[in-house]
């Protein structure tokens, strides 16, 4: 009998990935494929579900080939993706969401802010469901985007017969079943997962949809947005359809688990790991935060009781850990902000030339420069003493929950050398870390006792990113044994769907483990960051004062 293997598929903002894992959670091979992105207007970000599925199929086939396993040993597959909105017709063919009118552009990407006005209008209503999103709905969520489509693209609204969150679209393509995930619907669609009705898991709030202008979805009994909402990892239908199996290079009938959002896959892939030989109980989870970094960042914690926190998304019932309430903070631009700073500076060409010459990444070049610049300093972080960054270049997701905020830099000079770029890069990472501290403080004020960060994602490959997060938050930072925690989390869904794990908690306990622990620096470093954190908070206060002054005189 062949050993069992499980596949995790992760669709991020810029690429699709697949990983093959054994039953212990060790990754045997992975593959990645880029996906296309379209930006027809400012704040409009679109993709193609056809292109995404093609990328998924290619990387699954490559990962299985590189793992050198028999496809018959693949017992289950799980999918995660960004919480992007997909529109199709009744046959599953793409329907445009773009002002360009191209049906191929049928995905509104999570970071698209076209629905800012619709979100603001919804927030004026003080609807009961808003208490489950920190009392402020974001334009990154799906009901404002649906409302935008109805108001601005009426032909699309008429033609589109199915709306999916991208993770659920992937399981639809894989199985032909229109199952929706409790994770996606609760976190991004205002589905009430804690309220059971007629033996269903959760229910939609019809009054909310009618009040905001989406009453036609209610009249259709929510057929377009999903009526079969199931817990993550539950087996869907009969597994892979023959068509999808052929495209993926797997066997028809291979178990497919109900999907999950990409960041939440990272959460289940590491937050349940054993520390000091003991698996976490509810009290231990009160001290843990899952930080999943990428283009943006998510900060997730779980509790037995619902905790309502202004500006922090949730509480979401069973949206990550079964039977527990999820609290979800986030930053709209982290990796994207760091790359923006690096790629838009006078020293950018020199940086890339040095990286090519030395066969290093641009981050490694900058980190080496910072090490050299700080070698005689008691507090290496103090290179940024005169340089301060407000990181809200794409608004603030948590805890201000204000998409209209903008980035600021204080302390620039007429110099634009590579060393200047290195210090600005450090100041940007510090600003992101201060944002994480702000989120943790808001959570702890509501009952959490977070002192440990479990981190995964692109930023965790950068020692300076990790060091600044530990020193600035005062939390120890734990890195999982399997660095690809997002892919592992998705593979866990496949393991549960196959029946080889009893449930998601069983998969978390047996397939994940902690490895490296970074302790925060105390003393002078802690004092330095306390002072800089005060400046960080004042940058926000000052921006609001500038806005009020300009509005008073020119609106």
C-alpha positions as CSV (number, residue, x, y, z in Angstrom):
1,X,0.0,0.0,0.0
2,X,1.4,3.4,-1.0
3,X,2.0,6.0,1.7
4,X,-0.6,8.8,1.6
5,X,0.1,12.2,0.1
6,X,-1.9,15.4,0.2
7,X,-1.8,18.4,-2.1
8,X,-2.2,22.0,-1.0
9,X,-3.0,24.7,-3.6
10,X,-2.5,28.4,-2.8
11,X,-3.5,31.2,-5.1
12,X,-2.0,34.5,-3.9
13,X,-2.1,37.9,-5.4
14,X,0.6,37.3,-8.0
15,X,0.9,33.5,-8.4
16,X,-0.6,30.1,-8.0
17,X,1.4,27.5,-6.1
18,X,1.0,23.8,-5.3
19,X,2.8,21.6,-2.7
20,X,2.9,17.9,-2.2
21,X,3.0,16.8,1.5
22,X,3.4,13.5,3.3
23,X,1.2,12.4,6.2
24,X,3.6,14.1,8.7
25,X,3.2,17.5,7.0
26,X,6.6,17.5,5.3
27,X,6.6,19.1,1.9
28,X,8.2,16.9,-0.8
29,X,7.9,19.3,-3.8
30,X,6.3,22.5,-4.9
31,X,5.7,24.5,-8.0
32,X,4.6,28.0,-8.8
33,X,3.1,29.8,-11.8
34,X,2.5,33.5,-12.2
35,X,-1.0,34.8,-12.8
36,X,-2.1,37.9,-14.8
37,X,-3.3,41.1,-13.2
38,X,-5.1,44.0,-15.0
39,X,-5.4,47.5,-13.7
40,X,-7.8,49.4,-16.0
41,X,-8.2,52.4,-13.6
42,X,-6.7,53.7,-10.4
43,X,-7.7,51.4,-7.5
44,X,-9.2,48.8,-9.9
45,X,-7.4,45.5,-9.8
46,X,-8.7,42.5,-11.8
47,X,-7.8,39.0,-12.8
48,X,-9.0,36.1,-14.9
49,X,-10.5,32.9,-13.4
50,X,-9.6,31.1,-16.6
51,X,-5.9,32.2,-16.3
52,X,-5.9,31.3,-12.6
53,X,-7.3,27.8,-13.1
54,X,-4.8,27.1,-15.9
55,X,-1.9,28.2,-13.6
56,X,-3.3,25.9,-10.8
57,X,-3.4,22.9,-13.1
58,X,0.1,23.5,-14.4
59,X,1.7,23.9,-10.9
60,X,-0.2,20.8,-9.5
61,X,1.1,18.6,-12.4
62,X,4.6,20.0,-12.0
63,X,4.7,19.5,-8.2
64,X,3.4,15.9,-8.5
65,X,6.1,15.2,-11.1
66,X,8.9,16.7,-9.0
67,X,7.7,14.8,-5.9
68,X,8.1,11.6,-7.9
69,X,5.0,10.0,-6.3
70,X,2.3,7.8,-7.7
71,X,-0.8,9.9,-8.3
72,X,-2.8,7.0,-6.7
73,X,-1.2,7.9,-3.4
74,X,-2.7,11.4,-3.5
75,X,-5.7,10.9,-1.1
76,X,-6.9,14.5,-0.9
77,X,-6.4,18.1,-2.2
78,X,-7.3,21.4,-0.6
79,X,-7.5,24.9,-2.0
80,X,-6.9,28.3,-0.6
81,X,-6.9,31.7,-2.4
82,X,-7.2,35.4,-1.8
83,X,-10.7,36.7,-1.0
84,X,-11.4,38.0,-4.5
85,X,-14.8,38.1,-6.1
86,X,-15.4,35.9,-9.2
87,X,-18.4,36.4,-11.5
88,X,-19.6,33.7,-13.9
89,X,-22.8,32.9,-15.9
90,X,-25.0,29.9,-15.2
91,X,-22.5,27.5,-17.0
92,X,-19.5,28.8,-15.0
93,X,-18.2,30.9,-17.9
94,X,-16.6,34.2,-17.0
95,X,-18.6,37.4,-16.9
96,X,-16.8,40.7,-17.0
97,X,-16.3,42.8,-13.8
98,X,-14.3,45.4,-15.7
99,X,-15.2,48.8,-17.2
100,X,-13.2,47.5,-20.2
101,X,-16.0,45.0,-20.8
102,X,-13.6,42.0,-21.3
103,X,-15.2,38.8,-20.0
104,X,-11.8,37.4,-19.4
105,X,-11.4,40.0,-16.6
106,X,-14.0,38.5,-14.3
107,X,-12.3,38.7,-10.9
108,X,-12.3,41.7,-8.6
109,X,-9.0,41.2,-6.6
110,X,-9.2,41.6,-2.9
111,X,-7.1,44.8,-2.9
112,X,-9.4,46.6,-5.4
113,X,-10.9,49.7,-3.8
114,X,-13.5,50.6,-6.4
115,X,-16.3,50.1,-3.9
116,X,-15.1,52.7,-1.3
117,X,-18.2,54.8,-1.8
118,X,-20.5,51.8,-1.4
119,X,-18.7,50.7,1.7
120,X,-19.0,54.2,3.2
121,X,-22.7,54.2,2.5
122,X,-23.2,50.8,4.1
123,X,-21.3,51.9,7.2
124,X,-23.8,54.8,7.6
125,X,-26.5,52.2,8.2
126,X,-25.2,50.7,11.5
127,X,-26.5,47.3,10.5
128,X,-26.3,44.5,13.0
129,X,-24.0,42.4,10.8
130,X,-21.4,45.1,11.0
131,X,-20.5,44.3,14.6
132,X,-18.9,41.1,13.2
133,X,-16.4,43.2,11.1
134,X,-15.3,45.6,13.7
135,X,-18.3,47.9,13.0
136,X,-16.7,49.1,9.8
137,X,-17.1,47.1,6.5
138,X,-14.1,47.4,4.1
139,X,-14.3,48.0,0.4
140,X,-12.1,44.9,0.2
141,X,-15.1,42.8,1.3
142,X,-17.7,41.4,-1.1
143,X,-21.0,43.0,-0.4
144,X,-19.7,46.5,-1.3
145,X,-18.2,45.1,-4.5
146,X,-21.5,43.4,-5.4
147,X,-23.3,46.7,-4.9
148,X,-20.7,48.4,-7.1
149,X,-21.4,45.9,-9.9
150,X,-25.1,46.4,-9.6
151,X,-24.9,50.1,-9.7
152,X,-22.1,50.5,-12.3
153,X,-22.2,47.4,-14.6
154,X,-26.0,46.6,-14.8
155,X,-25.4,44.2,-17.8
156,X,-22.9,42.2,-15.7
157,X,-25.3,42.2,-12.8
158,X,-28.0,40.7,-15.1
159,X,-25.7,38.2,-16.8
160,X,-23.8,36.9,-13.7
161,X,-25.7,33.9,-12.2
162,X,-22.9,32.8,-9.8
163,X,-20.7,34.9,-7.5
164,X,-17.9,33.1,-5.7
165,X,-15.1,33.9,-3.4
166,X,-12.0,32.8,-5.3
167,X,-11.3,29.8,-2.9
168,X,-14.8,28.5,-3.5
169,X,-14.5,29.0,-7.3
170,X,-11.5,26.7,-7.2
171,X,-13.4,23.9,-5.5
172,X,-16.3,24.5,-8.0
173,X,-13.9,24.0,-10.9
174,X,-12.5,21.0,-9.2
175,X,-15.8,19.2,-8.4
176,X,-18.6,20.9,-10.2
177,X,-20.3,21.5,-6.8
178,X,-21.4,25.0,-5.7
179,X,-20.3,24.5,-2.1
180,X,-19.3,27.6,-0.3
181,X,-16.8,27.8,2.6
182,X,-17.8,28.9,6.1
183,X,-14.4,30.7,6.2
184,X,-15.0,32.9,3.1
185,X,-18.7,33.6,3.6
186,X,-18.4,34.5,7.2
187,X,-15.2,36.6,6.9
188,X,-16.0,38.4,3.6
189,X,-19.7,38.1,2.8
190,X,-21.4,38.9,6.2
191,X,-22.7,35.3,6.5
192,X,-23.7,34.5,10.1
193,X,-21.9,31.2,10.7
194,X,-23.0,31.0,14.4
195,X,-26.7,31.1,13.6
196,X,-28.1,27.7,12.5
197,X,-31.4,27.7,10.6
198,X,-33.3,24.7,9.2
199,X,-30.3,22.4,9.9
200,X,-28.0,24.5,7.7
201,X,-24.7,25.8,9.0
202,X,-25.3,29.5,9.5
203,X,-27.6,31.8,7.5
204,X,-27.7,35.0,5.5
205,X,-29.1,38.2,7.0
206,X,-31.9,39.0,4.5
207,X,-32.7,42.4,6.1
208,X,-29.1,43.6,5.6
209,X,-29.1,42.7,1.9
210,X,-32.5,44.3,1.3
211,X,-31.4,47.5,3.2
212,X,-28.2,48.1,1.3
213,X,-29.8,47.6,-2.1
214,X,-29.2,43.9,-2.9
215,X,-32.7,42.7,-2.3
216,X,-32.8,40.8,-5.6
217,X,-30.3,38.3,-4.0
218,X,-32.8,37.8,-1.2
219,X,-35.7,37.4,-3.7
220,X,-33.6,34.7,-5.4
221,X,-33.1,33.0,-2.1
222,X,-29.4,33.7,-2.3
223,X,-28.9,31.3,-5.2
224,X,-26.2,33.5,-6.8
225,X,-24.1,33.8,-3.7
226,X,-24.5,30.3,-2.3
227,X,-26.9,28.2,-0.2
228,X,-24.7,25.2,0.6
229,X,-22.2,26.6,3.1
230,X,-20.0,24.0,4.8
231,X,-17.1,23.8,7.3
232,X,-13.5,23.9,6.0
233,X,-12.0,20.5,5.1
234,X,-15.4,18.7,4.8
235,X,-15.4,16.5,1.7
236,X,-17.2,18.0,-1.3
237,X,-19.4,15.8,-3.4
238,X,-17.7,12.9,-5.1
239,X,-14.3,14.6,-5.2
240,X,-12.5,15.6,-8.3
241,X,-14.6,15.5,-11.4
242,X,-13.2,13.5,-14.4
243,X,-12.6,16.7,-16.3
244,X,-10.8,18.5,-13.5
245,X,-8.8,15.3,-12.6
246,X,-7.6,15.2,-16.2
247,X,-6.5,18.8,-16.1
248,X,-4.8,18.5,-12.8
249,X,-3.1,15.1,-13.6
250,X,-4.8,13.4,-10.7
251,X,-7.4,10.6,-10.3
252,X,-11.1,11.2,-10.6
253,X,-12.7,11.0,-7.2
254,X,-9.7,12.2,-5.3
255,X,-11.1,13.9,-2.1
256,X,-11.5,17.7,-2.2
257,X,-11.9,19.6,1.0
258,X,-14.1,22.7,1.5
259,X,-11.8,25.7,0.8
260,X,-10.2,28.4,3.0
261,X,-8.9,31.9,2.5
262,X,-5.1,32.0,1.9
263,X,-4.1,33.8,5.1
264,X,-6.4,31.5,7.2
265,X,-4.7,28.5,5.6
266,X,-1.4,29.9,7.0
267,X,-3.1,30.2,10.4
268,X,-4.2,26.6,10.6
269,X,-0.8,25.5,9.2
270,X,1.0,26.8,12.3
271,X,-1.0,28.3,15.2
272,X,-1.8,24.9,16.6
273,X,1.9,23.8,16.7
274,X,3.3,22.3,19.9
275,X,5.5,24.5,22.0
276,X,7.7,23.1,24.9
277,X,6.2,19.7,24.2
278,X,2.6,20.7,24.9
279,X,-0.2,21.3,22.3
280,X,-2.1,24.5,22.9
281,X,-5.3,24.6,24.9
282,X,-7.8,27.5,24.8
283,X,-5.7,29.5,27.3
284,X,-2.5,29.0,25.3
285,X,-4.3,30.2,22.1
286,X,-5.2,33.4,23.9
287,X,-1.5,34.2,23.8
288,X,-0.9,33.3,20.2
289,X,-1.2,35.4,17.0
290,X,-0.8,34.1,13.5
291,X,1.0,36.6,11.3
292,X,0.7,35.8,7.6
293,X,2.8,38.2,5.5
294,X,2.7,38.7,1.8
295,X,1.5,41.5,-0.4
296,X,-0.6,42.4,2.6
297,X,-0.6,40.9,6.1
298,X,-3.2,39.2,8.3
299,X,-3.1,39.0,12.1
300,X,-5.3,36.3,13.4
301,X,-6.1,35.1,16.9
302,X,-8.8,32.7,18.2
303,X,-10.8,32.6,21.4
304,X,-13.6,30.6,23.0
305,X,-15.8,33.6,23.4
306,X,-16.8,36.3,20.9
307,X,-14.7,39.4,21.3
308,X,-15.9,42.6,19.5
309,X,-13.1,45.0,18.8
310,X,-13.6,48.3,17.0
311,X,-11.7,48.3,13.7
312,X,-10.7,44.7,13.9
313,X,-12.6,42.2,11.7
314,X,-14.6,39.5,13.4
315,X,-15.4,37.9,15.6
316,X,-16.0,35.1,13.0
317,X,-17.4,31.8,14.3
318,X,-15.5,28.7,13.2
319,X,-13.9,30.6,10.3
320,X,-10.4,29.2,11.1
321,X,-10.4,26.9,14.1
322,X,-13.6,24.8,14.5
323,X,-15.8,25.9,17.4
324,X,-13.7,29.0,18.2
325,X,-14.2,32.7,17.3
326,X,-11.6,34.3,15.0
327,X,-10.4,37.8,15.4
328,X,-8.7,39.2,12.3
329,X,-6.6,42.3,12.0
330,X,-4.6,43.2,8.9
331,X,-2.5,45.6,7.0
332,X,-3.5,46.4,3.4
333,X,0.1,46.8,2.2
334,X,3.2,45.2,3.7
335,X,5.2,43.4,1.1
336,X,3.7,45.6,-1.6
337,X,4.8,48.7,0.4
338,X,8.3,47.5,0.9
339,X,8.6,46.8,-2.8
340,X,7.1,50.1,-3.7
341,X,9.7,51.9,-1.6
342,X,12.6,49.9,-3.0
343,X,11.5,50.3,-6.6
344,X,10.8,54.1,-6.5
345,X,14.0,55.6,-5.2
346,X,16.9,57.4,-6.9
347,X,19.2,54.6,-5.9
348,X,16.9,51.8,-7.3
349,X,19.0,51.2,-10.5
350,X,22.2,51.0,-8.5
351,X,20.6,48.5,-6.1
352,X,19.5,46.2,-8.8
353,X,22.9,46.4,-10.5
354,X,24.6,45.4,-7.2
355,X,22.2,42.6,-6.6
356,X,22.9,41.2,-10.1
357,X,26.6,41.6,-9.7
358,X,26.7,39.9,-6.3
359,X,24.1,37.3,-7.1
360,X,22.0,38.4,-4.2
361,X,18.4,39.5,-3.8
362,X,17.8,43.3,-3.4
363,X,16.7,42.6,0.2
364,X,20.0,40.8,0.9
365,X,22.0,43.8,-0.5
366,X,20.0,46.3,1.6
367,X,20.3,44.1,4.7
368,X,24.1,44.0,4.2
369,X,24.2,47.8,3.9
370,X,22.2,48.1,7.2
371,X,24.5,45.7,9.0
372,X,27.5,47.8,7.9
373,X,25.9,51.1,8.7
374,X,24.9,50.0,12.2
375,X,28.0,48.0,13.3
376,X,29.1,50.7,15.8
377,X,25.6,51.4,17.2
378,X,24.3,50.1,20.5
379,X,20.8,50.0,19.0
380,X,21.0,49.1,15.3
381,X,17.4,50.2,14.8
382,X,18.4,53.8,15.7
383,X,19.6,54.3,12.1
384,X,16.0,55.6,11.6
385,X,16.1,58.2,14.4
386,X,15.4,61.1,12.1
387,X,13.3,59.2,9.5
388,X,9.7,58.3,10.2
389,X,7.2,56.5,7.9
390,X,3.4,56.3,8.2
391,X,2.7,53.0,6.3
392,X,-0.9,53.7,5.1
393,X,-0.1,54.0,1.4
394,X,-3.2,51.8,0.6
395,X,-5.3,52.9,3.6
396,X,-5.5,51.3,7.0
397,X,-7.3,48.0,7.5
398,X,-6.9,47.7,11.2
399,X,-7.5,49.1,13.7
400,X,-8.4,52.5,12.2
401,X,-10.4,50.8,9.4
402,X,-10.0,53.8,7.2
403,X,-9.2,53.1,3.5
404,X,-8.8,56.8,2.8
405,X,-5.6,57.2,4.9
406,X,-2.4,57.7,3.0
407,X,1.3,57.2,3.5
408,X,3.7,59.8,4.9
409,X,7.5,60.1,5.2
410,X,9.1,62.6,7.6
411,X,12.8,63.3,7.5
412,X,13.9,63.2,3.9
413,X,16.9,65.1,2.6
414,X,18.3,66.0,-0.8
415,X,20.5,62.9,-0.7
416,X,19.3,59.7,-2.5
417,X,22.2,57.2,-2.2
418,X,22.0,53.5,-1.7
419,X,22.6,54.0,2.0
420,X,19.6,56.4,2.1
421,X,17.5,53.8,0.5
422,X,18.6,51.2,3.0
423,X,17.6,53.4,5.9
424,X,14.3,54.2,4.3
425,X,13.7,50.5,3.7
426,X,14.4,49.9,7.4
427,X,12.1,52.7,8.5
428,X,9.3,51.2,6.3
429,X,9.8,47.7,7.9
430,X,9.7,49.4,11.3
431,X,6.4,51.3,10.4
432,X,4.8,48.0,9.4
433,X,5.9,46.5,12.7
434,X,4.5,49.4,14.6
435,X,1.2,48.7,12.8
436,X,1.4,45.1,14.1
437,X,2.0,46.4,17.6
438,X,-1.0,48.6,17.3
439,X,-3.2,45.7,16.2
440,X,-1.9,43.5,19.1
441,X,-2.5,46.2,21.7
442,X,-6.1,46.6,20.4
443,X,-6.7,42.8,20.7
444,X,-5.1,42.6,24.2
445,X,-7.3,45.4,25.4
446,X,-10.3,43.2,24.5
447,X,-9.2,40.2,26.4
448,X,-6.3,38.5,24.5
449,X,-2.9,38.2,26.2
450,X,-0.8,37.9,23.0
451,X,2.9,37.5,23.7
452,X,3.8,35.0,20.9
453,X,3.7,35.6,17.1
454,X,3.6,32.6,14.8
455,X,4.9,34.0,11.5
456,X,4.9,32.7,7.9
457,X,4.9,34.2,4.4
458,X,7.4,36.2,2.3
459,X,8.5,38.6,5.1
460,X,9.6,35.7,7.3
461,X,12.4,35.0,5.0
462,X,13.9,38.4,5.9
463,X,15.7,38.4,9.2
464,X,15.4,42.2,9.6
465,X,11.6,42.0,9.1
466,X,11.5,39.3,11.9
467,X,13.9,41.1,14.2
468,X,11.9,44.4,14.0
469,X,8.6,42.6,14.6
470,X,10.0,40.9,17.7
471,X,11.7,44.0,19.1
472,X,8.8,46.4,18.4
473,X,5.9,44.2,19.6
474,X,7.8,42.8,22.6
475,X,6.6,39.3,21.5
476,X,8.6,36.3,20.8
477,X,8.4,35.3,17.1
478,X,8.0,31.6,16.3
479,X,8.8,30.2,12.9
480,X,7.2,26.9,11.9
481,X,9.2,23.8,10.9
482,X,7.5,23.9,7.6
483,X,8.0,27.4,6.3
484,X,5.3,27.0,3.6
485,X,2.5,27.1,6.2
486,X,-0.1,28.3,3.8
487,X,0.4,25.4,1.5
488,X,0.5,23.0,4.4
489,X,-2.8,24.4,5.7
490,X,-4.5,23.7,2.4
491,X,-3.0,20.2,2.3
492,X,-4.6,19.7,5.8
493,X,-8.0,20.3,4.2
494,X,-7.3,17.5,1.8
495,X,-6.2,15.2,4.6
496,X,-9.4,15.9,6.5
497,X,-11.6,15.4,3.4
498,X,-9.9,12.1,2.7
499,X,-10.8,10.8,6.1
500,X,-7.2,10.2,7.1
501,X,-7.5,13.0,9.7
502,X,-10.5,13.0,11.9
503,X,-11.0,16.8,11.7
504,X,-9.1,20.0,11.3
505,X,-7.9,20.0,14.9
506,X,-6.5,16.5,14.4
507,X,-4.7,17.6,11.3
508,X,-3.3,20.7,13.0
509,X,-1.9,18.7,15.9
510,X,-0.3,16.0,13.8
511,X,1.0,17.8,10.7
512,X,2.5,21.0,12.0
513,X,5.4,21.8,14.4
514,X,7.4,24.8,15.6
515,X,11.1,25.2,15.0
516,X,12.9,28.6,15.5
517,X,12.0,31.1,18.3
518,X,13.3,34.7,18.2
519,X,13.1,36.6,21.5
520,X,12.6,40.4,21.6
521,X,15.5,42.6,22.6
522,X,15.1,44.5,25.8
523,X,16.8,47.6,27.3
524,X,17.8,50.4,25.1
525,X,16.3,48.9,22.0
526,X,12.9,48.6,23.7
527,X,13.1,52.2,24.9
528,X,14.0,53.4,21.4
529,X,11.0,51.7,19.8
530,X,8.7,53.0,22.5
531,X,9.7,56.6,21.5
532,X,9.4,55.8,17.8
533,X,6.0,54.2,18.4
534,X,4.8,57.5,19.9
535,X,5.9,59.3,16.7
536,X,4.2,56.6,14.7
537,X,0.9,57.3,16.4
538,X,1.4,61.1,16.1
539,X,1.8,60.7,12.3
540,X,-1.8,59.5,12.1
541,X,-3.1,62.3,14.3
542,X,-1.2,64.9,12.3
543,X,-2.6,63.5,9.0
544,X,-6.1,63.8,10.3
545,X,-5.4,67.4,11.4
546,X,-4.0,68.3,7.9
547,X,-7.1,66.8,6.3
548,X,-9.4,68.7,8.6
549,X,-7.6,72.0,7.9
550,X,-7.8,71.5,4.1
551,X,-11.4,70.4,4.3
552,X,-12.3,73.4,6.4
553,X,-10.9,75.9,3.9
554,X,-11.4,74.2,0.5
555,X,-14.4,71.8,0.6
